[in-house]
């Protein structure tokens, strides 16, 4: 075991401690306002997020999972309907589809980007398909132009899972501004992170925005009268205020992530059998994750652990092969690229405050593992 300073995979205290007084002043302002739920802070954050994403509207909710579920509900997707998506994602993507009452239909992903393979989408459309739900994974957006064309031609809705993509862009358009609705998570690890669970939806459709606001609040527009069946998915005032404080810093955070990614690229190019992140032309990758592939993934992770370097596997088990979703009827071999990725991907430390010396230690350790140390 290495005696060197540990290299954390993610360290929220590195961002919190330098700005502690600023954060606490915001919390005190909210606590002293007399309004803790659905007040001015939420409205201000929604306006700022819509402007940031380039959409007309944003609606704050209590998690990214709820954001996806409410997006489907607002579009009328439910029991008997199918939603085309990917298995190479976090469980919440699929859990939200099921919570809406619909059935996920999985297609495979591109091996180099980990994103939905657009060439497989049209072949998965049936008479029950209502929606395409691409996941913008690791900080890079899916190939949205052909997906939007398929959705338009086949009369389908298009929902973006933007949980890992706030600040990413595709052909000059921000994540959350291409589909009918964008669904965001602000879990603390995210590029735009809250201090607990939080989420939001973006759309350019005023009627959809109004319905989303009803659905998050029991289906009510006023007090104590439900216009339709709804849910409790409100964004707290304190989380909204903290997100408003963090939102103007997203661009700076993304640039720092991209600088770290460039450092990794330069230091790890041509090392062993490592496959480095692939960038789609015309897209801005914000590097929520820096994920490599290697046939020696488990050995490499163990070696780095011994060197005091934390890593993660996002995600080691494809959703279609999990016991909790066995009822969907998928079997090993159904999504070969997704399954190969699950056995070979490894995410290296990546957050804006990661010291350069720590990133250089990661590079040196990886090179040493593959016999290419300097």
Rosetta blueprint (number, residue, H / E / L):
1 X L
2 X L
3 X L
4 X L
5 X L
6 X L
7 X E
8 X L
9 X L
10 X L
11 X L
12 X H
13 X H
14 X H
15 X H
16 X H
17 X H
18 X H
19 X H
20 X H
21 X H
22 X H
23 X H
24 X H
25 X H
26 X H
27 X H
28 X H
29 X H
30 X H
31 X H
32 X L
33 X L
34 X L
35 X L
36 X L
37 X E
38 X L
39 X L
40 X H
41 X H
42 X H
43 X H
44 X H
45 X H
46 X H
47 X H
48 X H
49 X H
50 X H
51 X H
52 X H
53 X H
54 X L
55 X L
56 X L
57 X E
58 X E
59 X E
60 X E
61 X E
62 X L
63 X L
64 X H
65 X H
66 X H
67 X H
68 X H
69 X H
70 X H
71 X H
72 X H
73 X H
74 X H
75 X L
76 X L
77 X L
78 X L
79 X L
80 X L
81 X L
82 X E
83 X E
84 X E
85 X E
86 X E
87 X L
88 X L
89 X L
90 X L
91 X H
92 X H
93 X H
94 X H
95 X H
96 X H
97 X H
98 X H
99 X H
100 X L
101 X L
102 X L
103 X E
104 X E
105 X E
106 X E
107 X E
108 X L
109 X E
110 X L
111 X L
112 X L
113 X L
114 X L
115 X L
116 X E
117 X L
118 X H
119 X H
120 X H
121 X H
122 X H
123 X H
124 X H
125 X L
126 X L
127 X L
128 X L
129 X E
130 X E
131 X E
132 X E
133 X E
134 X E
135 X E
136 X L
137 X L
138 X L
139 X L
140 X L
141 X L
142 X L
143 X L
144 X H
145 X H
146 X H
147 X H
148 X H
149 X H
150 X H
151 X H
152 X H
153 X H
154 X H
155 X L
156 X L
157 X E
158 X E
159 X E
160 X E
161 X E
162 X L
163 X L
164 X L
165 X L
166 X L
167 X L
168 X L
169 X E
170 X E
171 X L
172 X L
173 X E
174 X E
175 X L
176 X L
177 X L
178 X L
179 X L
180 X L
181 X E
182 X E
183 X E
184 X E
185 X E
186 X L
187 X L
188 X L
189 X L
190 X L
191 X L
192 X L
193 X L
194 X L
195 X L
196 X L
197 X L
198 X L
199 X E
200 X E
201 X E
202 X E
203 X E
204 X L
205 X L
206 X H
207 X H
208 X H
209 X H
210 X H
211 X H
212 X H
213 X H
214 X H
215 X H
216 X L
217 X E
218 X L
219 X L
220 X E
221 X L
222 X L
223 X L
224 X L
225 X L
226 X E
227 X L
228 X L
229 X L
230 X L
231 X L
232 X E
233 X L
234 X L
235 X L
236 X E
237 X H
238 X H
239 X H
240 X H
241 X H
242 X H
243 X H
244 X H
245 X H
246 X H
247 X H
248 X L
249 X L
250 X H
251 X H
252 X H
253 X H
254 X H
255 X H
256 X H
257 X H
258 X H
259 X H
260 X H
261 X H
262 X H
263 X H
264 X H
265 X H
266 X H
267 X H
268 X H
269 X L
270 X L
271 X L
272 X L
273 X L
274 X L
275 X E
276 X L
277 X L
278 X L
279 X L
280 X L
281 X L
282 X L
283 X E
284 X E
285 X L
286 X L
287 X L
288 X L
289 X L
290 X E
291 X E
292 X E
293 X E
294 X L
295 X L
296 X L
297 X H
298 X H
299 X H
300 X H
301 X H
302 X H
303 X H
304 X H
305 X H
306 X H
307 X L
308 X L
309 X E
310 X L
311 X L
312 X E
313 X L
314 X L
315 X L
316 X L
317 X L
318 X L
319 X H
320 X H
321 X H
322 X L
323 X H
324 X H
325 X H
326 X H
327 X H
328 X H
329 X L
330 X L
331 X L
332 X L
333 X L
334 X L
335 X L
336 X H
337 X H
338 X H
339 X H
340 X H
341 X H
342 X H
343 X L
344 X L
345 X E
346 X E
347 X E
348 X E
349 X L
350 X L
351 X L
352 X L
353 X L
354 X L
355 X L
356 X H
357 X H
358 X H
359 X H
360 X H
361 X H
362 X H
363 X H
364 X H
365 X H
366 X H
367 X H
368 X H
369 X H
370 X L
371 X L
372 X L
373 X L
374 X L
